[in-house]
Amino acid sequence: MNKAEEILAKYKLKKTNFRLELIKLFQSSKSSFTADEINDKIKSTNDKVTIYRALSAFEKKCLIHRVPDKSNLIRYALCQKECSKIHHKHNHAHFICNVCAQTFCLDNIKLPQINDTSGFKINKTKLTLEGACPSCY
């Protein structure tokens, strides 16, 4: 069993050629992808329903997560070790490159713990940084 097959088995996801290619695509990149970018990069299907179903299944199993995008498109990135198989926990910043428009997870920049909220209940904290990525400056 190769690494992609092991991941699908670990997350109890159906093994298809497209899902194997999708796992490999996410593993081979440090940036994130939109559904259209995935469609351009993986040629085993051009069926958008297949792409969205796979992304939805991966997200529900906490294998990938949504990341911010400069144009408000939905982008996806591989979850890191902080997520369990049943709960997303993303305590890191995201970086949006103003040149190439890619979004990157910055796992080394942790979000601050906010305790005093004067009665507000915080459900999610986000930190998005913008500038030029190493490939663009």
C-alpha positions in Angstrom: 0.0 0.0 0.0 1.4 3.4 -0.9 1.2 6.6 1.3 -1.9 7.9 -0.5 -3.7 4.6 -0.1 -2.7 4.5 3.6 -4.2 7.9 4.2 -7.5 7.0 2.6 -7.6 3.8 4.6 -6.7 5.7 7.8 -9.5 8.2 7.3 -11.9 5.5 6.1 -12.4 7.1 2.7 -13.3 5.2 -0.4 -10.2 4.5 -2.6 -10.7 5.9 -6.1 -8.1 6.9 -8.7 -9.2 10.5 -8.4 -9.0 10.6 -4.6 -5.5 9.0 -4.8 -4.4 11.7 -7.2 -6.0 14.4 -5.1 -4.1 13.3 -1.9 -0.9 13.2 -3.9 -1.6 16.7 -5.3 -2.1 18.2 -1.8 1.0 16.4 -0.4 3.2 17.7 -3.2 2.4 21.3 -2.6 2.8 23.8 0.2 0.1 26.0 -1.2 -3.7 25.6 -1.4 -6.0 24.8 -4.3 -9.4 25.9 -5.6 -11.7 23.3 -7.2 -10.9 24.8 -10.7 -7.2 24.5 -10.0 -7.7 20.9 -9.0 -9.6 20.3 -12.2 -6.8 21.7 -14.2 -4.1 19.7 -12.5 -5.8 16.3 -12.3 -6.8 14.8 -15.6 -8.5 11.6 -14.4 -11.8 13.5 -14.2 -13.3 16.7 -15.4 -16.5 16.1 -13.5 -17.0 19.0 -11.0 -19.4 16.9 -9.0 -16.6 14.3 -8.4 -14.2 17.0 -7.3 -16.7 18.7 -4.9 -17.7 15.3 -3.4 -14.1 14.4 -2.8 -13.3 17.8 -1.3 -16.4 17.6 0.9 -15.5 14.1 2.1 -11.9 15.1 2.8 -13.0 18.2 4.7 -15.6 16.2 6.8 -12.9 13.7 7.8 -10.5 16.6 8.7 -8.0 15.7 6.0 -8.2 19.2 4.4 -9.4 22.6 5.5 -10.7 25.8 3.9 -8.2 28.7 3.7 -8.7 32.4 2.9 -8.4 33.7 -0.6 -7.8 37.2 -1.9 -10.8 36.9 -4.3 -13.1 35.2 -1.8 -12.9 31.8 -3.6 -12.9 28.6 -1.6 -9.4 27.2 -1.3 -8.4 24.0 0.3 -5.1 22.9 2.0 -4.0 19.7 3.7 -4.6 19.6 7.5 -1.6 19.3 9.7 -1.1 17.2 12.8 -3.2 19.5 15.0 -6.4 18.2 13.5 -7.9 14.9 14.6 -10.0 12.6 12.4 -13.2 14.1 13.8 -12.3 17.7 14.7 -10.6 20.6 12.9 -8.2 22.6 15.0 -6.3 25.2 13.1 -4.2 27.3 15.4 -2.1 28.9 12.7 -1.9 31.9 10.4 -2.4 32.0 6.6 -0.4 34.0 4.1 -1.9 35.3 0.8 0.6 36.3 -1.9 -0.4 39.5 -3.6 1.6 38.5 -6.7 0.6 34.9 -7.5 -2.6 34.9 -5.3 -1.7 31.6 -3.6 -2.6 31.0 0.0 -0.2 29.2 2.3 -0.6 27.8 5.8 2.0 29.2 8.2 2.1 26.5 10.8 4.9 28.1 12.7 2.9 31.2 13.5 0.4 30.2 16.2 -2.7 32.3 16.9 -2.9 34.0 20.3 -5.1 32.6 23.1 -7.7 35.2 23.9 -9.2 34.9 27.3 -10.9 38.2 28.2 -13.7 38.9 25.7 -16.0 41.0 27.9 -18.9 38.6 27.4 -18.3 37.7 23.8 -18.1 34.0 22.9 -15.4 33.5 20.3 -15.9 30.5 18.0 -13.1 31.1 15.5 -9.9 33.2 15.3 -8.2 34.0 12.0 -4.9 35.6 11.2 -4.3 36.4 7.5 -1.0 38.0 6.4 -0.5 39.4 2.9 2.6 40.2 0.9 4.9 38.3 -1.6 5.7 34.6 -1.2 9.3 33.4 -1.6 8.7 32.5 -5.3 7.4 36.0 -6.1 9.9 38.4 -4.5 
